Amino acid sequence: MKPIELVVFDMAGTTVTDRHEVEVCFMQAAARTGLSVTPERVLALQGYAKRQVFEMLWVELLGEKHPELSEYVDISYTEFCSILEDHYLEHDIFPTEGCLEIFEYLKSQDIKIALTTGFYRKVANIILGKLGWLKGLDHHYKSDGSGIIDVSITPDDVLKGRPEPFMIQKAMEVLAVKDAQRVINIGDTPSDLKSGLRAGVRLSLGVTNGTHTRSQLNIHRNDGLLPNLLALKPIIEEISEKSLAE
């Protein structure tokens, strides 16, 4: 049995190049719907399920018992969805540095690839489709063996999104990976790191070429911070070598 059976990747900022477009879309939606928020606060909530972010922000502004809280959240979230979908439909989308190379390496080692995200399914599919990563996925978004990735999980597929561990656990369930110690989780936000730690994976790693810098991630508990995804290769090789020596 391989020491690493599955790597779980975040999407925007980790496997998908993000030049802070999501934050810009958040700020636009907030401004259009009367929600006062700073860019720093929005950045701190990157990686969470997007509707949850608006709920958290409106609670901070109005209090959780405000009688129209749900309505405010719905209005902001609906506006955000419209802005975000238009953005990804109208703009080119690219993998991050080292992404395709690490995917190819993992395939060569028969290590499964799962993508998780804070995006809802419609936006996730727009991105996956434009990258060609929907190829080989069935209606449950699991690969038939011919796909670039092995499964795609969104907050729509689980009880709650990040920082909870449920998307990682769902990916493990779908791909029949029983032991979290044979799983590596990697992302570019504090919520990505927390999700992996809560799932009890072998390593919960961060990349510093996404939405957060090394100094922004280093204050959060993590098992290592990498300059890009390709830096994951020697880590997996070292784990494999140690396993063979035991």
N, C-alpha and C positions, 0 to 999 in steps of 0.2 A: 504493500500500500504506500502511495506517495505521501511524503510529509506535508506537501501543499496540494490540495485538490481543487481549490477554488480561489480566485481573486475577485473581489467585489469592488467595482469602480464607481465613483460618482460621475455624473455627466458634465454639466456646465462648469468650466474652470479646471476640470481634471482630465477628461477625455475629449471634451469639446471646447475649443478656444472661446474664451469669454473675456472681452475687453470691457467689462463692467456694463455690458448691455442690459443685463437683468436689473441691476441697480437703477439704471437710467429709466427703464420701463416702470419700476416701482415708484420712483420719484415723480414721473409724469402722471401716473394714476393717482398718487396721493395728492398732488397739486390740483388735479382736475376735480377731485371729490372732497376737498376741504380737509384733508388729513395732514396735520403739521408734523413733519418728521425730518430728521437730519440724515444726510448720506451715511454718516458714521453708524447710526442706529440701524439703517437698512443693511449695511455691510455686515454688521454683527449677527444679523438674522439670516444670512445667506445659507442655503442648504436645507432650511426648514421647508415643509409643505407650504405652498404660496398662500393659500387661504388662511392658514394658521398664522402666517406673518401679519396679515391685515387684522386678524382678530386680536393678536397680541398688541399691535400698535394702537388700535382703537380702544382697547381696554386701558392701556396706559394713559390715553387722552381723556376718556369718558368715565372709566370705572366699569367693573364687570357687571354691575347691576343696572346700568343705564337701560331704560325701557326700549330704546331704539338701536341698541348696540348691534344686533344681528342685521338690521336693515343697513346701517352704515357699512358694516363689513361686506355685505353682499354687493353694495353699490361700488365700493372701491375695488373689490376683487373682480367683478364683472368688467370694469373699465381696464384693469390690469390685464386680464385675459385677452381682451380685444387688442390692446397695444402690443402685447407680447407675441401673439399669434401673427399679427401683421409684420412685426419685425423679422421673425424667423422665416416667414414666407417670402419676404422681399429681399433678404440679405443672404449672401453666401455663408456657408458654415464649414468650418475646418476642424480636423482633429488637432489636438495639442501636440507639442513637440514630444517625440518618442512614443506616441500612442500606438500607431500602427505597427511599429517595430516590436513593442512589448506584446501586443496582441499576437503577432506572428510567433514570437518566442514561446508564449504560453501554449499556443496551439501545438507547437512542435514538442512540447513537454506533456501534452495531454492534460493540461490544467484548464479547468472551466473558467469562463469569463462571464460575469454578471454585471449589468449596469443598473444602478439605482439613481434616483433623482428626486429633487423637490418639485419637479414639474408634474402637472397632471397629464394624463395619458395623451390627450390630443396634441399638446405641445411636444411631448416626448416623441411622438410618432412623426411629427413634422421634422424634427431634428434627425431622428434615426433614418427617415426616408431620404432626406437630402444627402446624408452621408453614405447611403447604401447599406446601412446596418440593419434594416428590416429584412434583408434577404435571408431566407431560410427559416424565419420565425413563423410559428403557427398562430392560431387565434388566441392562444394563451401567452404569446410572445416568448415561447420556448423554441430553441433551434431544433430542426430536424436532422442536424448533423452537418449541414452545408453552410451554416451561417457564420458570419464574422464574430458574432457574440453568441453566447449560449442561452441567455435569458435577459429580459428587460423587466424591471420591477419599478412601479411608480407608487406614490402614496394611495392611489385609487385601489391598489391591490391588497392593502393591509389595513389594519385597524387604525394605525396612526403612523405618520411619517417620522423623519428624523427630528430630534436626536434619539428617538426610540430605536431599538434594534430590529424592529419587525421586518423591514425590507430585506435586511441581510438574512434573517431567519427564513423568510419566504423563499429567497434565492436558494438557500441550502435545501429547503424542502423540495422545491421543484427539481433540483439537480441531484437529489439523493445523496447529499453530503451530510453525514451524521455528526461529525466531530468539528466543533468550531475551532479547535486547535489546528485544524488543517485548512484554515481559511485566513486570507489576508484581506483587510479592508483598506482602501486608499481614497482620499478625497482632498479637497483644498479649503475646507471650512472647519471651524470648531465643531459644528453639529455633525459633520462627517466623522470626525475623530471620536466624538462622544458615542455615536451610534455603534462604531466598531468595538469600543471598550465595553459598552453595555451588552453587546452580543457575545463577549468573551472570546473574540477571535485571537489567533496567535499574534498577529501584529495589526495595529491600527495606525496607519501611516498617513502623513500629509505631504502634498506637493506644494512647492513655494512659487511656482510659475503660473498660478491661477488667480483667484480673487483675493487671496490673503498672502502677505509676505511672511518670511521666516519669523520675524520678530512678532508679528500678529498671531501666528500659530504657536510659537514656542511657549507662550504663557499658559497654554492649554495642555493637559495631559496627553501624551502621544508616545508611540513606540519608535519614532524616527521621522525626520523631515527630509524630503528628497528634492533635488533641483528640478527633476522632471520624471516622467514615468519610466523611462529607460533605465534609470538608476535602481529600479526594482529588480532587474535581472540578476546582478551579483548577490543581492540579498537572498533570492530564491535559490541560487546556486550554492551559496554557503549553507543554507538550511539542508539542502539535499546532500551535500558532502558530509555534514555532521551526522545526518541520519544513516548514511552508508557506513560510517565509521563506528557507529554504536553497536 
